[in-house]
Amino acid sequence: MFNKRLLLISCSVVFLLSACVSKSKYVQLESDLARTNEQLAYTNSRLSYTDESKEKCMDSLADCQGRMKEREGEKTQLSRRMEDLRNDIEKKESIIEEQTRLIRELHATKVKIESSLKEQIEAQEVKIEEIEGKLKVTFVDKILFDTGKVKIGKRGQEALLELADSLRENKNQNIVVEGHTDDVPIGLALMDKYPTNWELSAARAIGVARFLQEKGWLEPERLSVAAYSYYRPVASNDTPEGRRQNRRIEIILVPKK
């Protein structure tokens, strides 16, 4: 509407002027009017282009805002994931630190036992092994008991007291006493009291545990007993040497969890 009014006004002006101006002035005015119309058309086209650009920009802005929301969501998820991973790493580091401490304590205990039972170890009456995070001290054959007996001998008592001294300070280790025998049947003289090797292995393990508590001053809460008769041999029972190795007491040190 504005453009039409402007055009009518322009034509009226031209008409009025044509009546009172010279031909050269009229031509000049026509030329000016043509340029004005061209400028008007150009301005209209730019205005239309600007409106289209504005619409495109608005569409682009909405699209960008949508993408920004998606990125914010992804960022939040990644932050949570990073936090979970950080917590997981801290837990694993804590577990590794605790395991390292237990292994260090177990090794220190091993060094103490090796020093206190050096003579028995050299005589192959006592053996020390580290197995899967545990420490096993094995008393072989007659160092603790005479054949068919459950009373601990003098040399055995001395060795167990030395062992107790090495175990007393570290209260983070439980102590399992295991009784083992060879496959020789119980003699007639003992059969009434110990019908089978089960009873004999159990009585020997209990005797050692009680001695460690009563004479070695170890807390009973740390002690437990297991009996295996001759069903867990470490050597063949077909030879005297093999049977000697199977007649044993194993004391297992297990770190508390």
C-alpha positions as CSV (number, residue, x, y, z in Angstrom):
1,M,0.0,0.0,0.0
2,F,2.8,2.3,0.9
3,N,4.5,1.6,-2.5
4,K,1.3,2.4,-4.5
5,R,0.8,5.7,-2.7
6,L,4.4,6.7,-3.3
7,L,4.0,5.9,-7.0
8,L,0.8,8.0,-7.3
9,I,2.5,10.9,-5.6
10,S,5.5,10.6,-7.9
11,C,3.3,10.6,-11.0
12,S,1.3,13.6,-9.7
13,V,4.5,15.5,-9.1
14,V,5.7,14.7,-12.6
15,F,2.4,15.8,-14.1
16,L,2.3,19.1,-12.2
17,L,5.9,19.8,-13.0
18,S,5.5,19.0,-16.7
19,A,3.1,21.8,-16.9
20,C,5.5,24.4,-15.6
21,V,9.1,23.2,-16.3
22,S,11.1,22.8,-19.4
23,K,11.5,19.6,-21.3
24,S,15.1,19.1,-20.0
25,K,13.9,19.4,-16.4
26,Y,11.1,17.0,-17.2
27,V,13.5,14.4,-18.6
28,Q,15.7,14.9,-15.5
29,L,12.8,14.3,-13.3
30,E,11.8,11.2,-15.2
31,S,15.3,9.9,-14.9
32,D,15.3,10.6,-11.1
33,L,11.9,8.9,-10.8
34,A,13.3,5.8,-12.6
35,R,16.3,5.6,-10.3
36,T,14.0,6.1,-7.3
37,N,11.8,3.2,-8.5
38,E,14.9,1.1,-9.0
39,Q,16.1,1.9,-5.5
40,L,12.6,1.1,-4.2
41,A,12.6,-2.2,-6.0
42,Y,16.1,-3.0,-4.7
43,T,15.1,-2.0,-1.2
44,N,12.0,-4.3,-1.4
45,S,14.1,-7.2,-2.6
46,R,16.6,-6.7,0.2
47,L,13.8,-6.4,2.7
48,S,12.3,-9.7,1.4
49,Y,15.8,-11.3,1.5
50,T,16.2,-10.0,5.1
51,D,12.9,-11.5,6.2
52,E,13.9,-14.9,4.6
53,S,17.3,-14.7,6.3
54,K,15.7,-13.9,9.6
55,E,13.4,-16.9,9.3
56,K,16.4,-19.1,8.4
57,C,18.3,-17.7,11.3
58,M,15.4,-18.4,13.6
59,D,15.3,-22.0,12.3
60,S,19.0,-22.3,12.7
61,L,18.9,-20.9,16.2
62,A,16.2,-23.4,17.2
63,D,18.3,-26.2,15.7
64,C,21.4,-25.0,17.5
65,Q,19.5,-24.7,20.8
66,G,18.3,-28.3,20.3
67,R,21.8,-29.5,19.7
68,M,23.0,-27.6,22.7
69,K,20.5,-29.3,24.9
70,E,21.6,-32.7,23.5
71,R,25.3,-31.8,24.2
72,E,24.4,-30.7,27.7
73,G,22.7,-34.1,28.3
74,E,25.7,-35.9,26.9
75,K,28.0,-33.8,29.1
76,T,25.9,-34.7,32.2
77,Q,26.1,-38.4,31.3
78,L,29.9,-38.2,30.8
79,S,30.3,-36.4,34.1
80,R,28.4,-39.1,35.9
81,R,30.4,-41.8,34.1
82,M,33.7,-40.0,35.0
83,E,32.5,-39.8,38.7
84,D,31.6,-43.5,38.7
85,L,35.0,-44.4,37.2
86,R,36.8,-42.2,39.7
87,N,35.0,-43.9,42.6
88,D,35.8,-47.4,41.1
89,I,39.4,-46.5,40.8
90,E,39.5,-45.3,44.4
91,K,37.9,-48.5,45.6
92,K,40.4,-50.6,43.6
93,E,43.3,-48.5,44.9
94,S,42.1,-49.1,48.4
95,I,41.8,-52.8,47.9
96,I,45.3,-52.9,46.3
97,E,46.7,-50.9,49.2
98,E,45.0,-53.3,51.7
99,Q,46.3,-56.4,49.9
100,T,49.8,-54.9,49.8
101,R,49.6,-54.3,53.5
102,L,48.5,-57.8,54.3
103,I,51.2,-59.3,52.1
104,R,53.8,-57.2,53.7
105,E,52.6,-58.3,57.2
106,L,52.5,-61.9,56.1
107,H,56.1,-61.7,54.8
108,A,57.3,-60.0,58.0
109,T,55.7,-62.9,60.0
110,K,57.5,-65.4,57.7
111,V,60.8,-63.8,58.3
112,K,60.2,-64.0,62.1
113,I,59.3,-67.7,62.0
114,E,62.3,-68.5,59.8
115,S,64.5,-66.8,62.3
116,S,63.0,-68.4,65.4
117,L,62.7,-71.9,63.9
118,K,65.9,-71.8,61.9
119,E,67.3,-75.0,63.5
120,Q,64.1,-77.0,62.8
121,I,63.9,-75.7,59.3
122,E,67.5,-76.7,58.5
123,A,66.7,-80.2,59.9
124,Q,63.6,-80.4,57.6
125,E,61.3,-80.8,60.6
126,V,59.5,-77.6,59.8
127,K,58.7,-76.2,56.4
128,I,57.3,-72.7,55.6
129,E,55.4,-71.9,52.4
130,E,53.5,-68.8,51.0
131,I,50.5,-70.1,49.1
132,E,47.8,-67.8,47.6
133,G,48.1,-65.0,50.1
134,K,48.4,-67.4,53.0
135,L,51.4,-68.6,55.1
136,K,51.6,-72.4,55.9
137,V,53.9,-73.7,58.6
138,T,54.2,-77.5,58.5
139,F,55.5,-79.6,61.4
140,V,56.6,-82.9,60.0
141,D,56.4,-86.3,61.7
142,K,57.9,-86.7,65.3
143,I,58.9,-83.2,66.1
144,L,55.5,-82.7,67.7
145,F,54.2,-86.3,68.5
146,D,55.6,-89.7,69.0
147,T,53.9,-92.5,66.9
148,G,50.3,-93.0,67.9
149,K,50.5,-90.3,70.6
150,V,48.5,-87.0,71.0
151,K,50.7,-85.5,73.8
152,I,53.1,-82.9,72.4
153,G,56.7,-83.7,73.2
154,K,59.2,-81.4,74.8
155,R,60.9,-80.4,71.5
156,G,57.5,-79.8,69.9
157,Q,56.4,-77.6,72.8
158,E,59.6,-75.5,72.4
159,A,59.0,-75.1,68.7
160,L,55.3,-74.1,69.2
161,L,56.3,-71.5,71.8
162,E,58.8,-70.0,69.4
163,L,56.1,-70.0,66.7
164,A,53.6,-68.3,69.1
165,D,56.1,-65.6,69.8
166,S,56.2,-64.8,66.1
167,L,52.4,-64.8,65.8
168,R,51.3,-63.0,69.0
169,E,51.8,-59.4,67.8
170,N,50.0,-59.5,64.5
171,K,46.4,-59.9,65.4
172,N,45.2,-59.4,61.8
173,Q,46.0,-63.1,61.1
174,N,43.7,-66.0,61.9
175,I,45.3,-69.3,62.7
176,V,44.0,-72.7,61.4
177,V,45.5,-75.9,62.8
178,E,45.1,-78.9,60.5
179,G,45.8,-82.5,61.5
180,H,47.0,-85.1,58.9
181,T,48.1,-88.7,59.2
182,D,49.5,-91.5,57.0
183,D,47.3,-94.4,56.0
184,V,48.6,-96.9,58.6
185,P,45.6,-98.2,60.6
186,I,45.3,-97.4,64.3
187,G,46.9,-100.0,66.5
188,L,44.8,-102.2,68.9
189,A,46.2,-100.4,71.9
190,L,44.7,-97.1,70.7
191,M,41.6,-98.2,68.9
192,D,39.3,-97.7,71.9
193,K,40.3,-94.1,72.1
194,Y,41.0,-93.3,68.5
195,P,39.0,-95.8,66.3
196,T,40.4,-94.3,63.0
197,N,42.9,-91.8,61.8
198,W,40.1,-89.2,61.7
199,E,40.0,-89.1,65.5
200,L,43.7,-89.2,65.8
201,S,44.2,-86.3,63.4
202,A,41.5,-84.3,65.1
203,A,42.9,-84.9,68.6
204,R,46.4,-83.8,67.5
205,A,45.1,-80.6,65.9
206,I,43.0,-79.8,68.9
207,G,46.0,-80.4,71.2
208,V,48.2,-78.0,69.2
209,A,45.4,-75.3,69.2
210,R,44.9,-75.6,72.9
211,F,48.7,-75.4,73.6
212,L,48.9,-72.2,71.4
213,Q,46.1,-70.7,73.4
214,E,47.1,-71.8,76.9
215,K,50.9,-71.8,76.8
216,G,51.5,-69.5,73.7
217,W,49.0,-66.9,74.9
218,L,47.3,-66.6,71.5
219,E,43.7,-65.4,71.4
220,P,41.3,-68.3,71.0
221,E,39.2,-66.2,68.7
222,R,42.0,-66.4,66.2
223,L,42.3,-70.2,66.4
224,S,40.3,-72.9,64.5
225,V,40.9,-76.6,63.9
226,A,40.5,-79.0,60.9
227,A,41.2,-82.8,60.6
228,Y,41.8,-84.6,57.4
229,S,43.0,-88.1,58.5
230,Y,45.1,-89.5,55.6
231,Y,42.9,-88.2,52.8
232,R,45.1,-85.2,51.8
233,P,48.6,-86.8,51.5
234,V,51.5,-84.7,50.2
235,A,53.5,-87.8,49.3
236,S,52.9,-91.5,48.5
237,N,52.1,-93.7,51.5
238,D,53.9,-96.6,49.8
239,T,57.3,-95.6,51.3
240,P,58.5,-94.8,54.8
241,E,59.7,-91.4,53.7
242,G,56.3,-90.6,52.1
243,R,54.4,-91.7,55.2
244,R,56.7,-89.5,57.3
245,Q,55.8,-86.5,55.2
246,N,52.1,-87.2,55.5
247,R,52.2,-87.4,59.3
248,R,52.1,-83.7,59.9
249,I,50.5,-80.7,61.5
250,E,49.9,-77.7,59.2
251,I,49.4,-74.3,60.8
252,I,47.8,-71.9,58.2
253,L,48.0,-68.1,58.7
254,V,45.0,-66.4,57.0
255,P,44.8,-62.6,56.9
256,K,41.6,-61.3,58.4
257,K,39.2,-59.6,55.8
